[in-house]
Amino acid sequence: MIGIAVVGAGAWGKNHIRVFSELPNVHLKYICDSDPSKLMDLQKIYYRSKLVDNLKPIISDPDIKGVVIASSASSHFPLAKEALLVGKDVLVEKPMALNVGDAEEMAKIAEERECILMVGHLLIYHPVFDRLKEMIDSGELGRVHYIYTQRVNLGIIRQDENALWSFAPHDLSVILGLLNERPVVVSAHGESYIQKNIEDVVFLSLHFADGKMANIHLSWLDPHKIRKITIVGSKKMVVFDDMEVSEKLKIYDKGVSSLSYDSYGEYLSLRFGDITIPNIKMAEPLRAEADHFIHCMQTRAQPRTGARDAVEVIKILVAAQQSIKQKGIPISL
Ligand SMILES: NC(=O)c1ccc[n+]([C@@H]2O[C@H](COP(=O)([O-])OP(=O)(O)OC[C@H]3O[C@@H](n4cnc5c(N)ncnc54)[C@H](O)[C@@H]3O)[C@@H](O)[C@H]2O)c1
């Protein structure tokens, strides 16, 4: 049995607790939260786990091989660092850290100690992500022109991270993962309406060296709950709508073609082809993420969402935050 501890038993940490408690060959030995009121209801359900309010018993227990950190964003760096320094493998929630220096230090410690450091970029474990990646890599979409994503709803309003840091790691990890390249310029606009200096709404733009573009709309102050990614390619267009219960992916055989006539020059024709809804077997992304963490712990394989990928995400977040402060000026990466 692999000994695991989950740190942070808040709204999202409870999902990690459930998923890790259900994995075969895993013993969820500790559940930790610095706020004891968060632990009260859990004892009855997870009676095989020890409930603790700090990391000390976890890091000093040799049975614990992996620590899952799902606490507030500002605690990710100190908690992960403490666990890595004693040789534990770590799965840390997004955002991995709140600045590039901390993120790079975490990656370096993990490399030096040969620990697994995986980041909770959940959408990479979504079955639709794999299909999108296949479509791009095989050329089915043609050349990707641009991508736009919408991650908006009302709440949860956080105090230690803004809408950019709370939501954008998901979109950024997907965009970087799909395109397999980094943007060269980032610009962003955002405003704080509810709490001072904590942006509730952000529009973030990424520009790539070859002219590809991505736009990300993030908000926790919006009447709609939207979780959508649209990719426009030169051959086809595709929409991943995670709010749809079953038909999450729609492939539009639509586009613009140039028709060449010898003596009449070049014409453009719009193509309105079929819309395909592939049948993709759904599985809970968090369960896939947890399975992958255990697999990496057992095989020492590098995670699909490793620390170095997360450092790239943090670099973009930092540049975007700088752009927001300066009213949207483009920041080169
Ligand atoms: N991957 C995803 O899809 C996803 C979804 C939601 C949240 N998250 C991330 O998960 C993290 C937690 O989010 P949440 O919604 O559960 O927040 P939350 O505020 O509901 O819970 C955070 C918990 O961490 C505890 N905590 C804070 N500092 C601690 C410390 N030093 N030691 C132990 N416990 C500590 C708090 O007491 C609280 O119970 C955030 O980083 C958030 O961005 C990820």
Ligand as a Chemical Component Dictionary entry (heavy atoms), coordinates in Angstrom:
data_LIG
# 
_chem_comp.id                   LIG 
_chem_comp.type                 NON-POLYMER 
_chem_comp.pdbx_formal_charge   0 
_chem_comp.three_letter_code    LIG 
# 
loop_
_chem_comp_atom.comp_id 
_chem_comp_atom.atom_id 
_chem_comp_atom.alt_atom_id 
_chem_comp_atom.type_symbol 
_chem_comp_atom.charge 
_chem_comp_atom.model_Cartn_x 
_chem_comp_atom.model_Cartn_y 
_chem_comp_atom.model_Cartn_z 
_chem_comp_atom.pdbx_ordinal 
LIG N1  N1  N 0  -7.727  21.724 -10.183 1  
LIG C1  C1  C 0  -8.909  22.277 -10.052 2  
LIG O1  O1  O 0  -9.790  22.109 -10.903 3  
LIG C2  C2  C 0  -9.208  23.112 -8.843  4  
LIG C3  C3  C 0  -10.528 23.436 -8.540  5  
LIG C4  C4  C 0  -10.763 24.200 -7.411  6  
LIG C5  C5  C 0  -9.699  24.629 -6.645  7  
LIG N2  N2  N 1  -8.425  24.310 -6.979  8  
LIG C6  C6  C 0  -7.276  24.775 -6.187  9  
LIG O2  O2  O 0  -7.232  24.039 -4.979  10 
LIG C7  C7  C 0  -6.769  24.864 -3.924  11 
LIG C8  C8  C 0  -7.790  24.852 -2.790  12 
LIG O3  O3  O 0  -9.010  25.388 -3.278  13 
LIG P1  P1  P 0  -10.349 25.266 -2.401  14 
LIG O4  O4  O 0  -11.443 25.744 -3.287  15 
LIG O5  O5  O -1 -10.460 23.937 -1.773  16 
LIG O6  O6  O 0  -10.059 26.387 -1.293  17 
LIG P2  P2  P 0  -10.656 26.417 0.200   18 
LIG O7  O7  O 0  -10.374 27.812 0.704   19 
LIG O8  O8  O 0  -12.058 25.915 0.200   20 
LIG O9  O9  O 0  -9.780  25.371 0.999   21 
LIG C9  C9  C 0  -8.426  25.570 1.308   22 
LIG C10 C10 C 0  -8.160  24.829 2.608   23 
LIG O10 O10 O 0  -6.753  24.852 2.851   24 
LIG C11 C11 C 0  -6.588  25.001 4.259   25 
LIG N3  N3  N 0  -5.221  25.512 4.495   26 
LIG C12 C12 C 0  -4.722  26.727 4.201   27 
LIG N4  N4  N 0  -3.424  26.807 4.557   28 
LIG C13 C13 C 0  -3.107  25.595 5.082   29 
LIG C14 C14 C 0  -1.909  25.050 5.619   30 
LIG N5  N5  N 0  -0.780  25.772 5.695   31 
LIG N6  N6  N 0  -1.930  23.770 6.074   32 
LIG C15 C15 C 0  -3.054  23.024 6.003   33 
LIG N7  N7  N 0  -4.236  23.499 5.506   34 
LIG C16 C16 C 0  -4.250  24.769 5.044   35 
LIG C17 C17 C 0  -7.676  25.973 4.669   36 
LIG O11 O11 O 0  -7.959  25.905 6.058   37 
LIG C18 C18 C 0  -8.841  25.484 3.819   38 
LIG O12 O12 O 0  -9.633  24.528 4.488   39 
LIG C19 C19 C 0  -6.539  26.236 -4.531  40 
LIG O13 O13 O 0  -5.199  26.371 -4.894  41 
LIG C20 C20 C 0  -7.402  26.236 -5.784  42 
LIG O14 O14 O 0  -6.908  27.091 -6.806  43 
LIG C21 C21 C 0  -8.161  23.546 -8.054  44 
# 
loop_
_chem_comp_bond.comp_id 
_chem_comp_bond.atom_id_1 
_chem_comp_bond.atom_id_2 
_chem_comp_bond.value_order 
_chem_comp_bond.pdbx_ordinal 
LIG N1  C1  SING 1  
LIG C1  O1  DOUB 2  
LIG C1  C2  SING 3  
LIG C2  C3  SING 4  
LIG C2  C21 DOUB 5  
LIG C3  C4  DOUB 6  
LIG C4  C5  SING 7  
LIG C5  N2  DOUB 8  
LIG N2  C6  SING 9  
LIG N2  C21 SING 10 
LIG C6  O2  SING 11 
LIG C6  C20 SING 12 
LIG O2  C7  SING 13 
LIG C7  C8  SING 14 
LIG C7  C19 SING 15 
LIG C8  O3  SING 16 
LIG O3  P1  SING 17 
LIG P1  O4  DOUB 18 
LIG P1  O5  SING 19 
LIG P1  O6  SING 20 
LIG O6  P2  SING 21 
LIG P2  O7  DOUB 22 
LIG P2  O8  SING 23 
LIG P2  O9  SING 24 
LIG O9  C9  SING 25 
LIG C9  C10 SING 26 
LIG C10 O10 SING 27 
LIG C10 C18 SING 28 
LIG O10 C11 SING 29 
LIG C11 N3  SING 30 
LIG C11 C17 SING 31 
LIG N3  C12 SING 32 
LIG N3  C16 SING 33 
LIG C12 N4  DOUB 34 
LIG N4  C13 SING 35 
LIG C13 C14 SING 36 
LIG C13 C16 DOUB 37 
LIG C14 N5  SING 38 
LIG C14 N6  DOUB 39 
LIG N6  C15 SING 40 
LIG C15 N7  DOUB 41 
LIG N7  C16 SING 42 
LIG C17 O11 SING 43 
LIG C17 C18 SING 44 
LIG C18 O12 SING 45 
LIG C19 O13 SING 46 
LIG C19 C20 SING 47 
LIG C20 O14 SING 48 
# 
